[in-house]
Amino acid sequence: MVRGVMGEGEANKTGRGRFERSRGPVAIAAVAAVLALTAFGMASCGDRSSGVRFWQRADAASNACPRPASLTGSEFNAQETGLRALRRAAFRGDFFAQLELGSRYAAVRATDKNIEDPIESATWYAMALANDEGYAPINRVDRGSFGGWRPLSKYDDCRAFERHMAYQRLDRQLGQMTRQEQEAVRDRVIYVLSTQDAEGFRTLARLHDGLYGPFGEPEDNREAVEAWGRDSGGLDGRDRRRRGYQAATSLFPRNDVDAYLYNYLAVQTGDVGAYVMMKDFEKSAPRRDQYSRFVEAKARQWTPPFEFYPNEAPGSGVPFSDESRPRGDAYEYALTRMGGELPFLHVGRALRYLGITETVAQRPEDLSKRQIETLEAMLGHPMESRLSYLERVRAIQMASINGSSEAQLVLAVMYAEGIGLPADYARAFKWFEEAARQGSPEAKFAMSSYFALGVSGVADQDKAQAVALRIDSALSGFGPSAARLQAVLAQVSRSQQRR
């Protein structure tokens, strides 16, 4: 009996020993499972700046957003048509069209090698990064389980990946450019955004505001944090994500004055939301509101970097078309005035200066189909063989840019009177000044009027400068100022006789 009891005790002791011997590996396995689940959950919801995404594959094809077949198919025989369509959409703020243009001009596809242009590619990658369509959450859903901790849809995921790649490519392109080429990219972005009215100016304000990410996104945006770079912690520099994208993040320098300026320009378009945002800007940091008077004067002198998008002729022979279109009633009304208030003679002179015609056309009917198509080709417009009002404006603008003092004088008057283009005294002054620099007596007379009257923010009143310009204009043979000079001289003579 005693033996039986002892045998049972020994058996229990032996069982416990086996359990205790097996408990060690089981505990280790349990701890490992808990750690794995924790890491799994963190991968799905954790640090947004880490870029860890357990549901994505490593290849770009799985991560990128899909494109319609019309964009991904072969366009070798219709390349120019495809580019025009993309530019139209990109100028109107289409995020994916901007990405696609960046890719085309970077010659990612072999069939685009003939249009490769790093400056143009960088411009559209920068436009895509600044576009809030690329980072604003749109399709929020609850993934369920661990994914529920991070309520983002696959649409948001693929856009984030596209921005991640755009940052990489833009940084690489800018890093291989001279300072002058980088400035060309910046100027092109500023011009395109300036054609988008209040929305574009608000974007420009964010690009210069230190409280936002490098391209105006929220500063805690994952791609923004990655672009700024994280503390390397003694790394050897091989991890590019930790080093950030220095060339890309320095494209637009942070400046409170410029940020305020673009917010102010947005308000000037009449946009109510822009006014609310400007007031928010003034209160967002100490002493920001002290720039108001200075910015107001600067805004009146501000003009875009270009008269219209740089009309260059790349080696591909496919020009960069300006696809900005008249925006609002003021633009539409100004264009309609081209038909009845601007003599076609001025357009004809511009066309002759550009070498499109040998003689000055007096009427639109005097132009041949081939001559109209030549201008359309130079502008990158579809060849419709019909000279639109916008193309008449572009002809005068192009002649002005290329140095025609006659066209510069006409363009200045167009801006002063709101014919073809909305009235803009800052631009009118600029083109009067350009024409006067080339010796135009009419432009000198106009400049004298600016200085005699004083146009706030454009030209301060300067009587001495006004008299000097008027005399110079008279000596150059301009009738009105010559008559004015004779009257002044006669008055001086009478006053001397009385003495």
C-alpha positions in Angstrom: 0.0 0.0 0.0 2.8 2.2 0.9 4.6 1.2 -2.2 1.5 2.0 -4.2 1.1 5.4 -2.7 4.8 6.1 -3.3 4.5 4.9 -6.9 1.6 7.2 -7.6 3.6 10.1 -6.0 6.6 9.3 -8.1 4.4 9.2 -11.2 3.0 12.6 -10.4 6.4 14.0 -9.8 7.6 12.5 -13.1 4.6 14.1 -14.9 5.3 17.5 -13.4 8.9 17.3 -14.4 8.0 16.6 -18.0 5.5 19.6 -18.0 8.1 21.9 -16.5 10.7 20.7 -19.0 8.3 21.5 -21.9 7.0 24.8 -20.4 10.2 26.7 -21.3 10.0 26.3 -25.1 6.2 26.9 -24.9 6.7 30.1 -23.1 9.4 31.2 -25.5 7.1 30.4 -28.4 4.2 32.3 -26.8 6.4 35.4 -26.2 7.6 35.2 -29.8 4.0 35.0 -31.0 3.0 38.1 -29.0 6.0 40.0 -30.3 5.1 39.0 -33.8 1.5 40.1 -33.4 2.6 43.4 -31.9 5.0 44.0 -34.8 2.2 43.0 -37.2 -0.2 45.5 -35.7 2.4 48.2 -35.6 3.1 47.6 -39.3 -0.5 48.2 -40.1 -1.2 51.2 -37.9 2.0 52.5 -36.4 4.4 55.2 -37.2 3.1 56.8 -40.4 6.6 58.2 -41.1 8.1 54.7 -41.3 6.5 53.8 -44.5 6.0 50.2 -43.4 3.1 48.6 -45.2 2.6 44.9 -44.8 0.0 44.5 -47.5 2.2 45.9 -50.3 4.5 44.0 -52.5 8.0 45.2 -53.2 7.5 45.9 -56.9 6.3 49.3 -58.2 3.7 47.7 -60.5 1.8 46.4 -57.4 2.0 49.7 -55.5 1.3 52.3 -58.2 -2.1 53.6 -59.1 -3.6 52.1 -62.2 -3.8 54.2 -65.4 -6.3 54.0 -68.2 -5.3 52.2 -71.4 -5.3 55.5 -73.3 -2.3 56.6 -71.2 -0.4 53.3 -70.9 -0.8 52.2 -74.5 1.6 52.9 -77.4 1.3 56.5 -78.6 4.4 56.7 -80.7 2.4 57.8 -83.7 0.2 60.2 -81.7 2.7 61.4 -79.2 1.9 65.1 -79.6 -1.8 64.5 -79.3 -1.3 62.6 -76.1 0.9 65.3 -74.7 -1.6 68.0 -75.4 -4.3 66.0 -73.7 -2.2 65.5 -70.7 -1.2 69.1 -70.5 -4.8 70.2 -70.7 -5.6 68.0 -67.7 -2.4 68.9 -65.8 -3.0 72.7 -66.1 -6.4 72.1 -64.6 -5.0 70.3 -61.6 -5.3 66.6 -62.5 -2.8 64.9 -60.1 -2.3 61.8 -62.3 -1.9 63.8 -65.5 0.9 65.8 -63.8 2.6 62.5 -62.7 2.3 61.1 -66.2 3.8 64.3 -67.7 6.7 64.0 -65.3 7.2 60.4 -66.3 6.9 61.2 -70.1 9.4 64.0 -70.0 11.7 61.9 -67.9 11.6 59.3 -70.7 10.7 56.4 -68.4 9.2 54.7 -71.4 11.6 54.0 -74.3 9.1 55.6 -76.8 9.4 58.9 -75.0 13.2 59.2 -75.4 12.8 61.8 -78.1 10.9 64.2 -75.8 13.2 63.8 -72.7 13.5 67.1 -70.9 14.6 67.1 -67.2 13.4 70.6 -66.5 10.0 70.0 -67.8 9.8 66.6 -66.0 10.8 68.2 -62.7 8.2 70.9 -63.2 5.4 68.4 -63.4 6.6 66.2 -60.6 6.8 69.3 -58.4 3.3 70.2 -59.5 2.0 66.8 -58.6 3.7 66.9 -55.2 2.1 70.3 -54.5 -1.4 69.1 -55.6 -3.6 68.3 -52.7 -5.4 65.7 -54.8 -2.3 63.6 -54.1 -2.5 63.6 -50.3 -6.0 64.6 -49.1 -7.8 61.5 -47.7 -10.7 60.6 -50.0 -11.7 57.0 -49.6 -11.5 56.2 -45.9 -12.7 52.7 -45.0 -12.3 50.4 -42.0 -10.1 47.5 -43.0 -11.1 45.5 -40.0 -8.9 43.5 -37.6 -5.4 45.1 -37.4 -5.9 47.1 -40.5 -8.7 48.9 -38.8 -6.1 50.8 -36.8 -5.1 52.6 -40.0 -8.3 53.5 -41.9 -6.8 54.2 -45.3 -8.1 52.7 -48.6 -5.9 51.2 -51.3 -6.5 54.4 -53.3 -4.9 56.5 -50.6 -2.1 53.9 -50.4 -1.3 54.0 -54.1 -1.3 57.8 -54.2 1.1 57.8 -51.3 3.4 55.5 -53.2 3.2 57.7 -56.3 4.2 60.7 -54.2 7.0 58.7 -52.6 8.4 57.9 -56.1 7.8 61.5 -57.3 9.9 62.8 -54.4 12.7 60.4 -55.3 12.7 61.3 -59.0 12.4 65.0 -58.4 15.3 65.0 -55.9 17.5 63.1 -58.4 16.6 65.4 -61.2 17.2 68.6 -59.2 20.4 67.3 -57.8 21.8 67.0 -61.3 20.8 70.6 -62.3 22.6 73.9 -62.2 21.1 76.7 -60.0 19.8 78.4 -63.1 18.0 75.2 -64.2 16.5 74.8 -60.7 15.2 78.4 -60.9 13.7 77.6 -64.3 11.7 74.7 -62.7 10.6 77.0 -59.8 9.5 79.8 -62.2 7.5 77.3 -64.3 5.7 75.9 -61.2 4.9 79.5 -60.1 3.5 80.4 -63.5 1.3 77.3 -63.8 -0.1 77.8 -60.3 -0.7 81.5 -61.0 -3.1 80.5 -63.8 -5.3 78.5 -61.4 -6.6 81.6 -59.6 -7.2 81.5 -55.8 -6.5 77.7 -55.5 -3.1 78.2 -57.2 -2.1 81.2 -55.1 -3.2 79.3 -51.9 -0.9 76.4 -53.0 2.0 78.9 -53.6 1.4 80.3 -50.1 1.7 76.8 -48.5 4.9 76.1 -50.6 6.5 79.1 -48.9 5.0 78.6 -45.4 7.3 76.9 -42.9 4.4 75.4 -41.0 3.7 73.0 -43.9 5.6 70.1 -45.5 8.1 70.7 -48.4 5.3 70.9 -51.0 2.5 72.3 -48.9 1.2 69.1 -47.5 0.6 68.7 -43.8 3.9 68.6 -42.0 3.1 65.2 -40.4 2.4 63.7 -43.8 4.5 60.5 -44.2 6.0 61.5 -47.5 6.8 65.0 -46.2 8.5 63.5 -43.1 10.5 61.2 -45.3 11.4 64.1 -47.6 12.7 66.2 -44.7 14.7 63.2 -43.4 14.9 61.8 -39.9 17.8 61.9 -37.4 20.4 59.6 -38.8 21.5 58.4 -35.4 25.1 57.8 -36.6 24.1 55.9 -39.7 26.7 55.8 -42.6 24.3 57.7 -44.9 23.3 54.7 -47.1 19.6 54.9 -46.0 18.3 57.6 -48.3 15.0 57.8 -46.5 16.8 58.9 -43.3 18.9 61.5 -45.2 15.8 63.0 -46.8 15.6 64.6 -50.2 17.6 67.8 -49.8 17.4 69.0 -53.5 13.6 68.6 -53.6 12.9 70.2 -50.2 15.0 73.3 -51.0 13.3 74.1 -54.3 10.9 76.5 -52.5 12.6 78.4 -49.7 10.5 79.2 -46.6 9.7 82.8 -46.3 6.8 84.5 -44.3 6.7 87.5 -46.6 6.2 85.3 -49.8 3.7 83.1 -48.0 1.7 86.2 -47.0 2.1 87.7 -50.5 0.5 84.6 -52.2 -2.3 84.5 -49.6 -3.0 88.2 -50.4 -3.0 87.5 -54.1 -5.5 84.7 -53.5 -7.7 87.1 -51.7 -7.5 89.6 -54.6 -9.2 87.1 -56.8 -12.4 87.6 -54.8 -12.2 84.1 -53.2 -13.9 84.2 -49.7 -12.0 81.1 -48.5 -8.7 82.7 -49.3 -9.6 85.6 -47.0 -10.3 83.2 -44.2 -7.0 81.4 -44.8 -5.1 84.7 -44.9 -6.5 85.7 -41.5 -5.6 82.3 -40.2 -2.0 82.8 -41.5 -1.7 86.1 -39.7 -2.6 84.5 -36.4 -0.6 81.2 -36.9 2.7 82.6 -35.7 3.9 85.7 -33.9 4.5 89.0 -35.8 3.2 87.6 -39.1 0.5 90.3 -39.4 3.2 93.0 -39.3 3.9 92.4 -43.0 0.5 93.6 -44.2 1.4 97.0 -45.6 4.6 95.9 -47.2 2.9 92.9 -48.8 0.0 95.0 -50.1 2.5 97.2 -52.0 4.5 94.3 -53.3 1.3 92.5 -54.5 0.4 95.4 -56.8 3.8 95.1 -58.5 3.8 91.3 -58.7 3.7 89.7 -62.1 4.1 86.0 -63.1 7.6 84.9 -64.2 6.4 84.5 -67.8 4.0 86.2 -70.1 2.8 82.7 -71.1 4.4 79.3 -70.7 7.9 79.3 -72.1 7.5 78.7 -75.8 10.5 76.7 -76.5 11.2 74.3 -79.4 12.8 71.1 -77.9 14.8 68.8 -80.0 11.7 66.6 -80.3 9.9 69.3 -82.2 7.0 69.0 -79.8 6.6 72.5 -78.2 5.4 73.0 -74.6 1.9 74.3 -75.0 0.3 76.7 -72.5 -3.0 75.1 -71.7 -4.2 77.7 -69.3 -7.6 78.9 -70.4 -9.6 82.1 -69.7 -10.9 81.9 -66.2 -14.1 83.8 -65.3 -16.1 86.5 -66.8 -13.3 89.1 -66.9 -11.1 86.9 -69.1 -13.9 86.0 -71.4 -15.0 89.6 -71.8 -11.5 90.8 -72.4 -11.1 88.2 -75.2 -14.3 89.2 -76.9 -13.0 92.8 -77.1 -10.1 91.6 -79.4 -12.5 91.4 -82.3 -13.9 94.9 -82.4 -11.5 97.1 -80.4 -8.0 96.0 -81.5 -7.2 96.7 -85.1 -6.0 93.4 -86.7 -3.1 95.4 -88.2 -1.3 94.9 -84.9 -1.7 91.2 -85.0 -0.4 91.3 -88.6 2.7 93.2 -87.6 3.4 90.7 -84.8 3.0 87.8 -87.3 5.5 89.5 -89.7 7.9 90.1 -86.9 7.8 86.4 -86.0 8.5 85.5 -89.6 5.2 83.8 -90.2 4.2 86.3 -93.0 6.3 88.4 -95.3 3.8 91.3 -95.4 1.6 92.8 -92.8 -1.9 91.3 -92.9 -4.6 93.8 -92.6 -7.5 91.4 -92.0 -7.8 87.8 -90.8 -8.9 86.8 -94.3 -5.5 87.9 -95.6 -3.8 84.9 -93.8 -3.5 81.6 -95.6 -4.3 78.3 -94.0 -0.6 77.4 -93.8 0.3 80.6 -92.1 -2.4 80.1 -89.4 -1.2 76.5 -88.9 2.4 77.7 -88.5 1.4 80.0 -85.6 -0.7 77.2 -84.1 2.3 74.8 -84.4 4.6 77.4 -82.7 2.1 77.7 -79.8 1.6 73.9 -79.5 -2.1 74.3 -80.3 -4.1 71.9 -82.4 -4.0 72.9 -86.1 -7.6 74.0 -86.7 -6.7 76.6 -89.4 -8.8 79.2 -87.6 -7.2 82.1 -85.8 -8.9 82.3 -82.4 -8.9 85.4 -80.2 -6.6 83.7 -77.8 -4.1 83.0 -80.6 -4.2 86.6 -81.7 -3.3 87.6 -78.1 -0.5 84.9 -78.1 0.9 86.3 -81.4 1.3 89.7 -79.8 2.7 88.2 -76.6 5.2 86.1 -78.5 6.4 89.0 -80.6 6.8 91.1 -77.4 8.8 88.4 -75.7 11.1 88.1 -78.7 11.9 91.9 -78.7 9.4 93.7 -80.9 9.0 97.2 -79.4 5.8 97.7 -81.5 4.2 94.5 -80.0 5.4 95.5 -76.5 3.7 98.9 -76.8 0.5 97.2 -78.1 0.6 94.6 -75.3 1.0 97.4 -72.7 -2.1 99.2 -74.1 -4.0 95.9 -74.0 -3.2 95.4 -70.3 -4.0 99.1 -69.6 -7.4 98.9 -71.3 -8.4 95.3 -70.6 -8.5 94.3 -74.3 -7.7 90.7 -74.9 -6.4 90.4 -71.3 -7.9 91.6 -68.0 -6.7 95.0 -67.0 -3.4 94.8 -65.1 -1.5 98.0 -64.5 1.6 96.3 -63.2 1.9 94.3 -66.4 1.1 97.4 -68.5 3.8 99.3 -66.8 6.3 96.5 -67.4 5.7 96.4 -71.1 5.6 100.2 -71.5 9.0 100.1 -69.7 10.3 97.4 -72.1 9.2 99.4 -75.2 10.6 102.7 -73.8 14.0 101.0 -73.2 14.0 100.3 -76.9 13.4 103.9 -77.7 9.6 103.9 -78.4 8.5 107.6 -78.0 4.9 106.5 -77.4 6.0 104.3 -74.6 8.0 107.1 -73.1 5.0 109.4 -73.2 2.9 106.7 -71.5 5.6 106.2 -68.8 5.6 110.0 -68.2 1.9 109.7 -67.5 2.4 106.9 -65.0 5.0 109.1 -63.1 2.9 112.3 -63.4 -0.2 110.7 -61.9 1.4 108.0 -59.7 -0.1 104.6 -59.7 0.0 103.2 -56.1 2.2 100.1 -55.9 3.2 100.3 -59.5 4.9 103.7 -60.0 5.1 106.4 -57.4 4.5 110.0 -58.4 7.7 111.5 -59.7 7.2 114.9 -61.4 10.8 115.2 -62.4 10.9 111.8 -64.0 7.6 112.5 -65.8 9.0 115.8 -67.3 12.2 114.1 -68.4 10.3 111.2 -70.1 7.9 113.7 -71.8 10.8 115.8 -73.1 12.5 112.6 -74.4 9.3 111.5 -76.1 8.9 114.9 -77.7 12.5 115.0 -79.0 11.8 111.5 -80.5 9.0 113.0 -82.5 5.9 111.9 -80.7 3.1 114.4 -81.5 1.1 114.8 -78.2 4.2 115.2 -76.1 5.8 117.5 -78.7 2.8 119.8 -78.6 2.8 119.6 -74.8 6.5 120.6 -74.8 5.8 123.6 -77.1 3.1 124.8 -74.8 5.5 124.6 -71.8 8.2 126.4 -73.7 5.8 129.1 -74.8 4.7 129.6 -71.2 8.3 129.9 -70.0 8.9 132.5 -72.8 5.9 134.6 -71.7 7.0 134.5 -68.1 10.5 135.7 -69.1 9.1 138.5 -71.2 7.0 139.8 -68.3 10.2 140.1 -66.3 
